[in-house]
Amino acid sequence: MAKRTSAKASSEASRLKAANTAYYKALSARNMRAMEKVWSCARDNILIAPPTNPVTHVGWKAIKRNWEDYWPSFSRFRVSMTVTALSINGPVGWVHGIATSRRRSKSGEVTSSRNFGTNIFVNDDGKWRMAFHQSTVIPKK
């Protein structure tokens, strides 16, 4: 028998997916104001990045500082995610997928990678806000 999803659950899943997409748009645009709308901007936020040689950044201030230091090294930076799993349990939602990133350094070097990405969001007054992000490079075979 097919599993039925209520309209409300489907709507929440769509909103969570939209919040996840907003994260990758803000990341690609290197737009801190947009990032501040996506993240919950709390002391307990965690970012584990970049995908190669990852470092754990705890708290919104550390996460913001990481991007302020990392983004200027690129003249172009794009990341998108193909979602493979999305789940909501009460006020917590998580999204997992394959992120594809393409970068051009200031010196002109072009690199790309495919990464496993996991994002955890909390529902804050009806808005999904990111609390956790981790990206890990998928090794090339």
DSSP file (Angstrom, degrees, kcal/mol; ACC not computed):
  #  RESIDUE AA STRUCTURE BP1 BP2  ACC     N-H-->O    O-->H-N    N-H-->O    O-->H-N    TCO  KAPPA ALPHA  PHI   PSI    X-CA   Y-CA   Z-CA
    1    1 A M              0   0    0      0, 0.0     2,-0.1     0, 0.0     0, 0.0   0.000 360.0 360.0 360.0 137.6    0.0    0.0    0.0
    2    2 A A        -     0   0    0      1,-0.1     2,-0.4     0, 0.0     0, 0.0  -0.413 360.0-115.6 -71.5 142.3    1.3    3.5   -0.9
    3    3 A K        -     0   0    0     -2,-0.1     2,-0.4     1,-0.0    -1,-0.1  -0.642  29.3-141.9 -78.3 130.6    2.3    5.7    1.9
    4    4 A R        -     0   0    0     -2,-0.4     2,-0.5     0, 0.0    -1,-0.0  -0.778   9.1-156.5 -98.2 138.9    0.1    8.8    2.1
    5    5 A T        -     0   0    0     -2,-0.4    -2,-0.0     4,-0.0     0, 0.0  -0.947  19.3-123.6-113.9 130.6    1.5   12.2    2.9
    6    6 A S     >  -     0   0    0     -2,-0.5     4,-2.5     1,-0.1     5,-0.2  -0.295  22.0-116.4 -68.6 157.5   -0.7   14.9    4.3
    7    7 A A  H  > S+     0   0    0      1,-0.2     4,-2.3     2,-0.2     5,-0.1   0.876 117.3  52.8 -60.9 -37.4   -0.9   18.2    2.5
    8    8 A K  H  > S+     0   0    0      2,-0.2     4,-2.4     1,-0.2    -1,-0.2   0.930 110.1  46.4 -65.2 -44.9    0.6   19.9    5.6
    9    9 A A  H  > S+     0   0    0      1,-0.2     4,-2.4     2,-0.2    -2,-0.2   0.900 113.1  50.2 -63.8 -40.2    3.6   17.5    5.7
   10   10 A S  H  X S+     0   0    0     -4,-2.5     4,-2.1     2,-0.2    -1,-0.2   0.892 110.3  50.1 -64.4 -39.7    4.1   18.0    2.0
   11   11 A S  H  X S+     0   0    0     -4,-2.3     4,-2.2     2,-0.2    -2,-0.2   0.907 110.8  49.1 -65.0 -42.3    4.0   21.8    2.4
   12   12 A E  H  X S+     0   0    0     -4,-2.4     4,-2.6     2,-0.2    -2,-0.2   0.915 110.2  51.2 -63.4 -42.7    6.6   21.6    5.3
   13   13 A A  H  X S+     0   0    0     -4,-2.4     4,-2.5     1,-0.2    -1,-0.2   0.897 109.7  50.4 -62.1 -40.1    8.8   19.4    3.2
   14   14 A S  H  X S+     0   0    0     -4,-2.1     4,-2.1     2,-0.2    -1,-0.2   0.896 111.2  48.4 -64.1 -40.2    8.6   21.9    0.3
   15   15 A R  H  X S+     0   0    0     -4,-2.2     4,-2.1     2,-0.2    -2,-0.2   0.882 111.3  49.9 -68.7 -37.5    9.5   24.7    2.7
   16   16 A L  H  X S+     0   0    0     -4,-2.6     4,-2.2     2,-0.2    -2,-0.2   0.926 110.8  49.2 -65.0 -44.1   12.4   22.8    4.1
   17   17 A K  H  X S+     0   0    0     -4,-2.5     4,-2.4     1,-0.2    -2,-0.2   0.886 109.8  52.4 -62.4 -38.1   13.7   22.0    0.6
   18   18 A A  H  X S+     0   0    0     -4,-2.1     4,-2.4     2,-0.2    -1,-0.2   0.888 108.1  50.8 -64.8 -39.2   13.3   25.8   -0.3
   19   19 A A  H  X S+     0   0    0     -4,-2.1     4,-1.6     2,-0.2    -2,-0.2   0.898 110.2  50.3 -64.3 -39.5   15.4   26.7    2.8
   20   20 A N  H  X S+     0   0    0     -4,-2.2     4,-1.6     2,-0.2    -2,-0.2   0.916 110.7  48.5 -63.7 -43.8   18.1   24.2    1.7
   21   21 A T  H  X S+     0   0    0     -4,-2.4     4,-2.1     1,-0.2    -2,-0.2   0.890 107.0  56.7 -62.6 -39.9   18.1   25.7   -1.8
   22   22 A A  H  X S+     0   0    0     -4,-2.4     4,-2.5     1,-0.2    -1,-0.2   0.860 103.0  55.9 -61.1 -35.4   18.4   29.2   -0.3
   23   23 A Y  H  X S+     0   0    0     -4,-1.6     4,-2.7     1,-0.2    -1,-0.2   0.951 109.1  44.6 -60.7 -49.3   21.5   28.1    1.5
   24   24 A Y  H  X S+     0   0    0     -4,-1.6     4,-2.4     1,-0.2    55,-0.4   0.832 112.5  52.1 -68.7 -31.0   23.2   27.0   -1.7
   25   25 A K  H  X S+     0   0    0     -4,-2.1     4,-2.2     2,-0.2    -1,-0.2   0.927 112.3  45.5 -67.2 -44.0   22.1   30.2   -3.5
   26   26 A A  H  X>S+     0   0    0     -4,-2.5     5,-2.2     2,-0.2     4,-0.7   0.903 114.0  49.5 -64.4 -41.2   23.6   32.3   -0.7
   27   27 A L  H ><5S+     0   0    0     -4,-2.7     3,-0.7     1,-0.2    -2,-0.2   0.932 112.3  47.0 -62.7 -47.1   26.7   30.3   -0.7
   28   28 A S  H 3<5S+     0   0    0     -4,-2.4    49,-0.3    51,-0.3    -1,-0.2   0.859 114.6  46.5 -64.8 -35.8   27.2   30.6   -4.5
   29   29 A A  H 3<5S-     0   0    0     -4,-2.2    -1,-0.3    -5,-0.2    -2,-0.2   0.589 103.3-133.9 -80.0  -9.9   26.5   34.3   -4.4
   30   30 A R  T <<5 +     0   0    0     -4,-0.7     2,-0.7    -3,-0.7    -3,-0.2   0.936  49.5 160.2  52.2  48.7   28.9   34.6   -1.4
   31   31 A N     >< -     0   0    0     -5,-2.2     4,-2.0     1,-0.2    -1,-0.2  -0.875  29.9-171.8-110.4 104.1   26.2   36.8    0.1
   32   32 A M  H  > S+     0   0    0     -2,-0.7     4,-2.4     1,-0.2     5,-0.2   0.867  86.3  55.6 -65.8 -37.4   26.5   37.1    3.9
   33   33 A R  H  > S+     0   0    0      1,-0.2     4,-0.9     2,-0.2    -1,-0.2   0.920 109.5  47.0 -61.6 -41.8   23.2   38.9    4.3
   34   34 A A  H >> S+     0   0    0      1,-0.2     4,-1.2     2,-0.2     3,-0.6   0.888 110.1  53.8 -65.7 -37.9   21.4   36.0    2.6
   35   35 A M  H 3X S+     0   0    0     -4,-2.0     4,-2.8     1,-0.2     3,-0.5   0.902 103.2  56.5 -61.3 -40.8   23.4   33.6    4.8
   36   36 A E  H 3< S+     0   0    0     -4,-2.4    -1,-0.2     1,-0.2    -2,-0.2   0.758 106.7  50.3 -64.7 -23.3   22.2   35.4    7.9
   37   37 A K  H << S+     0   0    0     -4,-0.9    -1,-0.2    -3,-0.6    -2,-0.2   0.745 113.9  45.0 -82.4 -25.2   18.6   34.8    6.7
   38   38 A V  H  < S+     0   0    0     -4,-1.2    92,-2.7    -3,-0.5    -2,-0.2   0.898 106.7  62.8 -83.9 -44.9   19.3   31.1    6.1
   39   39 A W  B  < S-a  130   0A   0     -4,-2.8    92,-0.2    90,-0.3    82,-0.1  -0.389  79.4-129.3 -82.1 157.8   21.1   30.3    9.4
   40   40 A S        -     0   0    0     90,-2.5    91,-0.1    -2,-0.1    -1,-0.1   0.595  36.8-140.2 -78.6 -10.9   19.7   30.5   12.9
   41   41 A C        +     0   0    0     89,-0.3     2,-0.2     1,-0.2    90,-0.1   0.895  48.4 147.6  54.7  47.7   22.9   32.6   13.7
   42   42 A A    >   -     0   0    0      1,-0.1    18,-1.6    18,-0.1     3,-1.3  -0.670  64.0-112.2-113.0 165.5   23.2   31.0   17.1
   43   43 A R  T 3  S+     0   0    0     16,-0.3    -1,-0.1     1,-0.2    -2,-0.0   0.732 115.7  54.3 -66.6 -23.0   26.2   30.0   19.4
   44   44 A D  T 3  S+     0   0    0     14,-0.1    -1,-0.2    15,-0.1    87,-0.0   0.355  78.2 121.5 -97.6   7.5   25.5   26.3   18.9
   45   45 A N    <   -     0   0    0     -3,-1.3    14,-3.3    13,-0.1     2,-0.4  -0.377  47.1-157.0 -63.4 147.8   25.5   26.4   15.0
   46   46 A I  E     -Cb  58 132A   0     85,-2.1    87,-1.9    12,-0.2     2,-0.4  -0.998  15.8-177.9-134.1 133.3   28.1   24.1   13.5
   47   47 A L  E     -Cb  57 133A   0     10,-2.4    10,-3.2    -2,-0.4     2,-0.7  -0.999   6.8-167.4-125.5 125.8   29.8   24.2   10.1
   48   48 A I  E     -Cb  56 134A   0     85,-2.7    87,-1.5    -2,-0.4     8,-0.2  -0.920  38.8-168.3-114.4 104.4   32.3   21.5    9.1
   49   49 A A  E     +C   55   0A   0      6,-1.9     6,-1.9    -2,-0.7    -2,-0.1  -0.954  36.9  33.7-163.9 167.2   34.0   22.8    6.0
   50   50 A P        -     0   0    0      0, 0.0     5,-0.1     0, 0.0    85,-0.1   0.655  67.5-126.8 -72.0 171.7   35.6   23.1    3.5
   51   51 A P  S    S+     0   0    0      0, 0.0    86,-1.0     0, 0.0     2,-0.4   0.801  97.6  58.5 -59.6 -30.7   35.1   19.6    2.1
   52   52 A T  S    S-     0   0    0      1,-0.3    84,-0.0    84,-0.1    -3,-0.0  -0.861 126.5  -1.0 -98.8 136.2   38.8   19.0    1.7
   53   53 A N  S    S-     0   0    0     -2,-0.4    -1,-0.3     1,-0.1    -4,-0.1   0.946  95.6-153.1  51.6  55.0   40.8   19.3    5.0
   54   54 A P        -     0   0    0      0, 0.0     2,-0.4     0, 0.0    -1,-0.1  -0.196  14.5-163.3 -65.7 149.7   37.6   20.1    6.9
   55   55 A V  E     -C   49   0A   0     -6,-1.9    -6,-1.9    -5,-0.1     2,-0.6  -0.968  21.5-120.7-127.3 143.1   37.6   22.2   10.1
   56   56 A T  E     -C   48   0A   0     -2,-0.4     2,-0.5    -8,-0.2    -8,-0.2  -0.774  24.6-167.4 -88.6 124.6   34.8   22.4   12.6
   57   57 A H  E     -C   47   0A   0    -10,-3.2   -10,-2.4    -2,-0.6     2,-0.5  -0.961   6.0-163.6-111.8 119.8   33.5   25.9   13.1
   58   58 A V  E     +C   46   0A   0     -2,-0.5     4,-0.3   -12,-0.2   -12,-0.2  -0.912  51.9  19.6-111.9 127.6   31.3   26.3   16.2
   59   59 A G  S  > S-     0   0    0    -14,-3.3     4,-2.2    -2,-0.5     3,-0.3   0.204  86.8 -90.6  94.0 145.7   29.0   29.3   16.6
   60   60 A W  H  > S+     0   0    0    -18,-1.6     4,-2.9     1,-0.2     5,-0.3   0.870 123.1  56.5 -57.8 -40.2   27.7   31.8   14.1
   61   61 A K  H  > S+     0   0    0      1,-0.2     4,-2.3     2,-0.2    -1,-0.2   0.918 110.0  44.9 -59.8 -43.2   30.7   34.2   14.6
   62   62 A A  H  > S+     0   0    0     -4,-0.3     4,-2.1    -3,-0.3    -1,-0.2   0.881 113.7  50.0 -68.1 -38.2   33.2   31.5   13.7
   63   63 A I  H  X S+     0   0    0     -4,-2.2     4,-1.9     2,-0.2    -2,-0.2   0.938 111.9  47.4 -65.1 -46.6   31.1   30.4   10.7
   64   64 A K  H  X S+     0   0    0     -4,-2.9     4,-2.4     1,-0.2    -2,-0.2   0.914 111.3  51.1 -60.8 -44.5   30.8   33.9    9.4
   65   65 A R  H  X S+     0   0    0     -4,-2.3     4,-1.8    -5,-0.3    -1,-0.2   0.885 105.9  56.8 -61.7 -39.3   34.6   34.5    9.9
   66   66 A N  H  X S+     0   0    0     -4,-2.1     4,-2.4     1,-0.2    -1,-0.2   0.941 110.7  42.7 -57.1 -49.1   35.3   31.3    8.0
   67   67 A W  H  X S+     0   0    0     -4,-1.9     4,-2.6     1,-0.2    -2,-0.2   0.893 109.8  56.1 -67.8 -38.5   33.4   32.5    5.0
   68   68 A E  H  < S+     0   0    0     -4,-2.4    -1,-0.2     1,-0.2    -2,-0.2   0.838 115.9  39.3 -62.0 -30.8   34.8   36.0    5.2
   69   69 A D  H  < S+     0   0    0     -4,-1.8    -2,-0.2    -5,-0.2    -1,-0.2   0.823 121.7  42.3 -83.5 -34.2   38.3   34.4    5.0
   70   70 A Y  H >< S+     0   0    0     -4,-2.4     3,-1.5    -5,-0.2    -3,-0.2   0.912 104.2  59.4 -83.5 -46.5   37.5   31.7    2.4
   71   71 A W  G >< S+     0   0    0     -4,-2.6     3,-2.1     1,-0.3    -1,-0.1   0.844  93.3  63.9 -58.3 -40.5   35.3   33.5   -0.2
   72   72 A P  G 3  S+     0   0    0      0, 0.0    -1,-0.3     0, 0.0    -2,-0.1   0.686  88.6  71.1 -63.0 -14.5   37.8   36.2   -1.3
   73   73 A S  G <  S+     0   0    0     -3,-1.5    33,-1.6    -4,-0.2     2,-0.4   0.535  93.5  69.7 -77.5  -2.6   40.2   33.5   -2.6
   74   74 A F  E <   -D  105   0A   0     -3,-2.1    31,-0.3    31,-0.3     3,-0.1  -0.918  53.4-168.7-119.2 140.5   37.7   32.8   -5.5
   75   75 A S  E    S+     0   0A   0     29,-2.8     2,-0.3    -2,-0.4    30,-0.2   0.664  91.7  22.6 -90.1 -21.2   36.7   34.9   -8.5
   76   76 A R  E     +D  104   0A   0     28,-1.7    28,-2.6     2,-0.0    -1,-0.3  -0.996  66.6 170.3-144.5 141.4   33.9   32.4   -9.1
   77   77 A F  E     +D  103   0A   0     -2,-0.3     2,-0.4   -49,-0.3    26,-0.2  -0.890   3.5 169.5-156.0 116.3   32.2   30.0   -6.7
   78   78 A R  E     +D  102   0A   0     24,-2.7    24,-2.7    -2,-0.3     2,-0.4  -0.997   2.4 174.1-135.3 136.0   29.1   27.9   -7.4
   79   79 A V  E     +D  101   0A   0    -55,-0.4     2,-0.3    -2,-0.4   -51,-0.3  -1.000   2.6 170.9-138.9 136.7   27.5   25.1   -5.4
   80   80 A S  E     -D  100   0A   0     20,-1.8    20,-2.8    -2,-0.4     2,-0.4  -0.965  18.8-140.2-139.9 159.0   24.3   23.2   -5.9
   81   81 A M  E     -D   99   0A   0     -2,-0.3     2,-0.7    18,-0.2    18,-0.2  -0.970   7.2-152.3-126.4 136.2   22.7   20.1   -4.3
   82   82 A T  E     -D   98   0A   0     16,-2.7    16,-2.2    -2,-0.4     2,-0.3  -0.933  33.3-133.2 -96.8 113.4   20.7   17.2   -5.6
   83   83 A V  E     +D   97   0A   0     -2,-0.7    14,-0.3    14,-0.2     3,-0.1  -0.506  33.4 170.2 -74.3 129.4   18.7   16.2   -2.6
   84   84 A T  E     +     0   0A   0     12,-2.6     2,-0.3     1,-0.4    13,-0.2   0.598  69.2  19.0-110.2 -19.8   18.6   12.4   -2.0
   85   85 A A  E     +D   96   0A   0     11,-2.1    11,-2.8     2,-0.0    -1,-0.4  -0.981  57.0 176.0-153.2 140.0   16.9   12.4    1.4
   86   86 A L  E     +D   95   0A   0     -2,-0.3     2,-0.3     9,-0.2     9,-0.2  -0.988  10.2 172.5-144.4 133.2   14.8   14.8    3.3
   87   87 A S  E     -D   94   0A   0      7,-2.3     7,-2.5    -2,-0.3     2,-0.4  -0.998  15.5-160.9-145.2 146.5   13.1   14.2    6.7
   88   88 A I  E     +D   93   0A   0     -2,-0.3     2,-0.4     5,-0.2     5,-0.2  -0.996   9.0 176.2-128.6 133.2   11.2   16.2    9.3
   89   89 A N  E >   -D   92   0A   0      3,-3.2     3,-1.5    -2,-0.4    -2,-0.0  -0.853  65.9 -59.9-135.4  98.4   10.7   15.2   12.9
   90   90 A G  T 3  S-     0   0    0     -2,-0.4    -1,-0.1     1,-0.2     0, 0.0  -0.468 121.2  -9.8  63.6-128.0    8.8   17.9   14.8
   91   91 A P  T 3  S+     0   0    0      0, 0.0    32,-2.9     0, 0.0     2,-0.4   0.346 123.4  82.1 -86.1   8.9   10.8   21.1   14.8
   92   92 A V  E <   +DE  89 122A   0     -3,-1.5    -3,-3.2    30,-0.2     2,-0.4  -0.940  52.4 175.3-118.3 134.3   13.9   19.5   13.3
   93   93 A G  E     -DE  88 121A   0     28,-2.4    28,-3.6    -2,-0.4     2,-0.4  -0.982   7.9-165.2-133.0 147.5   14.5   18.8    9.6
   94   94 A W  E     -DE  87 120A   0     -7,-2.5    -7,-2.3    -2,-0.4     2,-0.4  -0.983   3.8-162.8-135.9 149.5   17.5   17.4    7.8
   95   95 A V  E     -DE  86 119A   0     24,-2.7    24,-2.8    -2,-0.4     2,-0.4  -0.989   7.3-175.9-130.0 134.4   18.5   17.3    4.1
   96   96 A H  E     +DE  85 118A   0    -11,-2.8   -12,-2.6    -2,-0.4   -11,-2.1  -0.974  22.8 120.5-129.5 145.7   21.1   15.0    2.6
   97   97 A G  E     -DE  83 117A   0     20,-2.0    20,-2.7    -2,-0.4     2,-0.6  -0.966  59.6 -67.4-174.4-168.6   22.4   15.0   -0.9
   98   98 A I  E     -DE  82 116A   0    -16,-2.2   -16,-2.7    -2,-0.3     2,-0.4  -0.930  42.4-159.6-107.4 118.1   25.2   15.3   -3.4
   99   99 A A  E     -DE  81 115A   0     16,-3.2    16,-3.1    -2,-0.6     2,-0.5  -0.805   1.4-156.6 -97.9 138.2   26.6   18.8   -3.7
  100  100 A T  E     -DE  80 114A   0    -20,-2.8   -20,-1.8    -2,-0.4     2,-0.4  -0.966  13.0-170.8-113.8 125.1   28.5   19.8   -6.8
  101  101 A S  E     -DE  79 113A   0     12,-2.7    12,-2.0    -2,-0.5     2,-0.4  -0.930  10.2-172.3-120.8 143.2   30.9   22.7   -6.5
  102  102 A R  E     -DE  78 112A   0    -24,-2.7   -24,-2.7    -2,-0.4     2,-0.4  -1.000  12.5-179.2-132.0 131.5   32.8   24.6   -9.1
  103  103 A R  E     -DE  77 111A   0      8,-3.1     8,-2.4    -2,-0.4     2,-0.5  -0.965  19.7-164.0-134.3 145.8   35.5   27.2   -8.2
  104  104 A R  E     -DE  76 110A   0    -28,-2.6   -29,-2.8    -2,-0.4   -28,-1.7  -0.983  23.3-142.6-126.7 120.1   37.8   29.5  -10.0
  105  105 A S  E >   -D   74   0A   0      4,-2.7     3,-2.0    -2,-0.5   -31,-0.3  -0.268  29.6-103.8 -74.5 166.3   40.6   30.9   -7.9
  106  106 A K  T 3  S+     0   0    0    -33,-1.6   -32,-0.1     1,-0.3    -1,-0.1   0.789 124.6  57.3 -59.6 -27.4   41.9   34.5   -8.3
  107  107 A S  T 3  S-     0   0    0    -34,-0.3    -1,-0.3     2,-0.1   -33,-0.1   0.513 123.7-105.5 -83.3  -4.0   44.9   33.0  -10.1
  108  108 A G    <   +     0   0    0     -3,-2.0     2,-0.3     1,-0.3    -2,-0.1   0.363  69.3 146.3 100.4  -5.2   42.5   31.3  -12.7
  109  109 A E        -     0   0    0     -5,-0.1    -4,-2.7     1,-0.0     2,-0.5  -0.500  36.0-150.6 -69.3 129.3   42.7   27.7  -11.5
  110  110 A V  E     +E  104   0A   0     -2,-0.3     2,-0.3    -6,-0.2    -6,-0.2  -0.887  22.2 167.8-104.7 128.6   39.4   25.9  -12.0
  111  111 A T  E     -E  103   0A   0     -8,-2.4    -8,-3.1    -2,-0.5     2,-0.3  -0.930   9.5-176.3-133.9 158.9   38.5   23.1   -9.7
  112  112 A S  E     -E  102   0A   0     -2,-0.3     2,-0.3   -10,-0.2   -10,-0.2  -0.979   1.4-179.0-149.4 160.6   35.4   21.1   -9.0
  113  113 A S  E     -E  101   0A   0    -12,-2.0   -12,-2.7    -2,-0.3     2,-0.5  -0.990  25.1-131.5-156.2 158.2   34.2   18.4   -6.6
  114  114 A R  E     -E  100   0A   0     24,-0.4    24,-3.1    -2,-0.3     2,-0.4  -0.964  35.0-174.4-110.9 132.7   31.2   16.3   -5.7
  115  115 A N  E     -EF  99 137A   0    -16,-3.1   -16,-3.2    -2,-0.5     2,-0.5  -0.948  31.0-122.4-130.8 144.5   30.5   16.2   -2.0
  116  116 A F  E     -EF  98 136A   0     20,-2.9    20,-2.4    -2,-0.4     2,-0.4  -0.751  39.9-165.2 -75.6 131.9   28.2   14.4    0.3
  117  117 A G  E     -EF  97 135A   0    -20,-2.7   -20,-2.0    -2,-0.5     2,-0.4  -0.978  15.5-174.9-125.8 137.5   26.3   17.2    2.1
  118  118 A T  E     -EF  96 134A   0     16,-2.5    16,-2.2    -2,-0.4     2,-0.4  -0.996   5.0-177.1-130.8 128.2   24.2   17.1    5.2
  119  119 A N  E     -EF  95 133A   0    -24,-2.8   -24,-2.7    -2,-0.4     2,-0.5  -0.985   8.8-160.8-127.0 133.9   22.2   20.1    6.5
  120  120 A I  E     -EF  94 132A   0     12,-2.3    11,-3.3    -2,-0.4    12,-1.6  -0.958  12.4-172.2-116.2 132.8   20.1   20.2    9.7
  121  121 A F  E     -EF  93 130A   0    -28,-3.6   -28,-2.4    -2,-0.5     2,-0.4  -0.869  13.1-149.2-121.4 153.2   17.5   22.9   10.1
  122  122 A V  E     -EF  92 129A   0      7,-2.9     7,-2.8    -2,-0.3     2,-0.8  -0.962  23.5-122.4-119.1 142.6   15.3   23.9   13.1
  123  123 A N  E     - F   0 128A   0    -32,-2.9     2,-0.7    -2,-0.4     5,-0.2  -0.755  31.3-175.4 -86.9 112.7   11.8   25.4   12.6
  124  124 A D  E >  S- F   0 127A   0      3,-3.3     3,-1.4    -2,-0.8    -2,-0.0  -0.907  70.4 -31.2-114.3 103.0   11.8   28.8   14.3
  125  125 A D  T 3  S-     0   0    0     -2,-0.7    -1,-0.2     1,-0.3     3,-0.1   0.877 127.2 -43.8  56.0  41.5    8.4   30.4   14.3
  126  126 A G  T 3  S+     0   0    0      1,-0.2     2,-0.4     0, 0.0    -1,-0.3   0.424 120.0 104.8  87.4  -1.3    7.4   28.7   11.0
  127  127 A K  E <   - F   0 124A   0     -3,-1.4    -3,-3.3    -5,-0.0     2,-0.6  -0.946  69.0-129.7-116.1 133.6   10.7   29.4    9.2
  128  128 A W  E     - F   0 123A   0     -2,-0.4     2,-0.4    -5,-0.2    -5,-0.2  -0.707  29.8-174.0 -81.4 121.4   13.4   26.7    8.7
  129  129 A R  E     - F   0 122A   0     -7,-2.8    -7,-2.9    -2,-0.6   -90,-0.3  -0.953  25.4-115.7-119.8 136.0   16.8   27.9    9.8
  130  130 A M  E     +aF  39 121A   0    -92,-2.7   -90,-2.5    -2,-0.4   -89,-0.3  -0.453  35.5 166.2 -71.2 138.3   20.0   26.1    9.3
  131  131 A A  E     +     0   0A   0    -11,-3.3   -85,-2.1     1,-0.4     2,-0.3   0.521  66.5  25.2-120.9 -19.1   21.8   24.9   12.5
  132  132 A F  E     +bF  46 120A   0    -12,-1.6   -12,-2.3   -87,-0.2    -1,-0.4  -0.995  55.0 177.4-152.0 138.2   24.4   22.5   11.0
  133  133 A H  E     +bF  47 119A   0    -87,-1.9   -85,-2.7    -2,-0.3     2,-0.4  -0.985   3.6 174.2-142.4 134.1   26.2   21.9    7.7
  134  134 A Q  E     -bF  48 118A   0    -16,-2.2   -16,-2.5    -2,-0.3     2,-0.4  -0.998   5.0-174.9-137.7 137.6   28.8   19.3    6.8
  135  135 A S  E     - F   0 117A   0    -87,-1.5     2,-0.4    -2,-0.4   -18,-0.2  -0.999   2.8-175.8-132.3 131.6   30.3   18.7    3.4
  136  136 A T  E     - F   0 116A   0    -20,-2.4   -20,-2.9    -2,-0.4   -84,-0.1  -0.994  29.8-113.5-131.2 129.7   32.7   15.8    2.6
  137  137 A V  E     - F   0 115A   0    -86,-1.0   -22,-0.3    -2,-0.4   -24,-0.0  -0.333  23.2-132.1 -61.7 135.5   34.4   15.2   -0.7
  138  138 A I        -     0   0    0    -24,-3.1   -24,-0.4     1,-0.0    -1,-0.1  -0.821  32.7-117.5 -85.7 117.9   33.4   12.1   -2.5
  139  139 A P        -     0   0    0      0, 0.0     2,-0.3     0, 0.0    -1,-0.0  -0.247  23.7-117.7 -59.4 141.7   36.6   10.4   -3.5
  140  140 A K              0   0    0      1,-0.1    -3,-0.0    -3,-0.0   -27,-0.0  -0.602 360.0 360.0 -77.8 140.5   37.2   10.0   -7.3
  141  141 A K              0   0    0     -2,-0.3    -1,-0.1     0, 0.0     0, 0.0   0.459 360.0 360.0 -84.9 360.0   37.5    6.4   -8.4
